[in-house]
Amino acid sequence: MPNVSAEVTNYQYEFRAMNSENAAFLYLYDAQNKLLCMAAFVERTGILPGPRQGLNGTVFLSFHRSDLLSVTDMLRNEKPVLFNWSAENQSAQITTGKEPVGEEENRHIAAIFAAGKPAPQSPRKSAAKKKAGK
């Protein structure tokens, strides 16, 4: 089967109740809406099945359920996100492209100053101000 290397432009996830196990599934698509990868997030402990590629080219991955939040966070907050599959090595990768350090964080802080708005205070400081009558 061929290698795969593409930018992930869309994703979908679902939760399923199957037999005696609940699982989350994440589907990764490219710009042509081709399914690149189906990742299962299961509650099992121990070693999971290795990555494999189906006859239609879709790659199947298994992760522990505890990894779901990290992967969905990457998909929501990073750009570009890439999917790579090496048929020869039977290895898969969901990764970000190169990004300058602190790129988004600085943009957020700069927007606060540009708008002339004070930075948001922590709830603890706001409560202390109210108590002091300020």
C-alpha positions as CSV (number, residue, x, y, z in Angstrom):
1,M,0.0,0.0,0.0
2,P,1.2,3.6,-0.6
3,N,2.6,6.0,1.9
4,V,0.4,8.9,3.0
5,S,1.4,12.5,3.7
6,A,-1.4,15.1,3.8
7,E,-2.7,18.1,5.7
8,V,-5.7,17.3,7.8
9,T,-8.3,19.9,6.9
10,N,-11.4,18.3,8.5
11,Y,-12.1,15.9,11.3
12,Q,-15.1,14.2,12.9
13,Y,-15.3,12.3,16.1
14,E,-17.9,10.1,17.7
15,F,-18.5,8.0,20.8
16,R,-19.7,4.4,20.5
17,A,-20.9,1.8,22.9
18,M,-19.8,-1.6,21.6
19,N,-20.1,-4.9,23.3
20,S,-18.5,-4.4,26.7
21,E,-16.4,-1.4,25.8
22,N,-17.1,2.3,25.1
23,A,-14.8,3.9,22.6
24,A,-14.2,7.2,20.8
25,F,-13.4,7.4,17.1
26,L,-11.7,10.2,15.4
27,Y,-11.8,10.5,11.6
28,L,-9.2,12.7,9.8
29,Y,-9.8,14.0,6.3
30,D,-7.7,15.8,3.7
31,A,-8.8,18.8,1.5
32,Q,-10.5,16.5,-1.0
33,N,-12.6,15.0,1.8
34,K,-10.7,11.7,1.6
35,L,-10.6,9.7,4.8
36,L,-6.9,9.5,5.8
37,C,-7.1,7.9,9.2
38,M,-9.6,6.4,11.6
39,A,-8.3,6.4,15.2
40,A,-9.9,4.5,18.0
41,F,-9.5,5.7,21.5
42,V,-10.2,2.8,23.9
43,E,-10.2,2.4,27.7
44,R,-8.1,-0.8,27.6
45,T,-4.8,-0.8,29.4
46,G,-1.6,-2.3,28.1
47,I,-0.4,-2.8,24.5
48,L,-2.7,-1.8,21.7
49,P,-2.8,-3.0,18.1
50,G,-0.2,-1.4,15.8
51,P,-1.2,0.9,13.0
52,R,-2.3,-0.8,9.8
53,Q,-3.6,0.3,6.4
54,G,-6.8,-0.9,4.8
55,L,-7.2,-1.9,1.2
56,N,-8.8,1.5,0.4
57,G,-5.8,3.3,1.8
58,T,-7.3,4.4,5.1
59,V,-4.9,4.0,8.1
60,F,-6.3,2.6,11.3
61,L,-4.8,3.6,14.6
62,S,-5.4,2.7,18.3
63,F,-4.8,5.0,21.2
64,H,-5.6,4.9,24.9
65,R,-8.8,6.9,25.8
66,S,-6.6,9.3,27.9
67,D,-5.0,10.6,24.7
68,L,-8.2,11.8,23.1
69,L,-8.2,15.3,24.7
70,S,-4.6,16.0,23.5
71,V,-5.3,15.0,19.9
72,T,-8.6,16.9,19.7
73,D,-6.8,19.9,21.3
74,M,-4.2,19.8,18.5
75,L,-6.8,19.6,15.8
76,R,-8.7,22.6,17.3
77,N,-5.8,24.9,18.0
78,E,-2.9,24.1,15.7
79,K,-2.5,24.8,12.0
80,P,-1.3,23.1,9.9
81,V,-1.9,19.6,11.3
82,L,-0.4,16.8,9.1
83,F,-1.0,13.1,8.9
84,N,1.9,10.9,7.8
85,W,1.9,7.1,7.2
86,S,4.9,5.0,6.2
87,A,3.8,1.7,4.7
88,E,7.3,0.4,4.8
89,N,7.8,1.1,8.5
90,Q,4.2,0.6,9.5
91,S,4.3,3.9,11.4
92,A,1.8,6.8,11.6
93,Q,2.1,10.3,12.8
94,I,-0.3,13.1,13.6
95,T,1.8,16.2,13.9
96,T,1.8,20.0,13.6
97,G,3.8,21.9,11.0
98,K,6.6,24.2,12.1
99,E,5.3,27.2,14.0
100,P,7.1,30.1,15.6
101,V,7.4,29.8,19.4
102,G,4.7,31.8,21.1
103,E,3.0,32.9,17.9
104,E,-0.6,32.7,19.1
105,E,0.1,33.7,22.7
106,N,1.7,37.0,21.6
107,R,-1.0,37.8,19.2
108,H,-3.6,37.5,22.0
109,I,-1.6,39.8,24.4
110,A,-1.0,42.3,21.6
111,A,-4.7,42.4,20.9
112,I,-5.4,43.3,24.5
113,F,-3.0,46.2,24.5
114,A,-4.1,47.4,21.0
115,A,-7.7,47.6,22.1
116,G,-6.7,49.6,25.2
117,K,-8.4,47.2,27.5
118,P,-7.0,46.2,30.8
119,A,-5.8,42.6,31.0
120,P,-8.4,40.3,32.6
121,Q,-7.9,39.8,36.4
122,S,-7.9,36.5,38.1
123,P,-11.1,35.7,40.1
124,R,-9.0,35.8,43.3
125,K,-7.8,39.4,42.7
126,S,-11.3,40.6,41.7
127,A,-12.8,39.1,44.9
128,A,-10.1,40.8,47.0
129,K,-10.8,44.1,45.3
130,K,-14.6,43.8,46.0
131,K,-13.9,42.9,49.7
132,A,-11.6,45.9,50.1
133,G,-14.5,48.1,48.7
134,K,-12.6,49.3,45.7
